[in-house]
Amino acid sequence: MKNGLKPSVYAVSRNGYHDVQDFMLNDYESLRKVGDNIRKERKSQGLTLLEMHLRSGVDSKNLGKIEKGNNFTVCTLLRIACA
């Protein structure tokens, strides 16, 4: 990580939603937005999928799928945000 700080849930989901209840996690458009923001945040910190996997414990294949808009749990989102 470049600045030594972990991204917050807000940083990961910085797409204009203010509350998880504002969108459903199975809504493809919402999933794409969250996935895009996860990818942007990961790349802004210079992390590869493997490095994010090692920090979060989320499988790198699943991380790639999440970044492309596949479904995920809130628990997985929190693991990514805390990585």
Beta strands, then each sheet from edge to edge (+ up, - down):
end
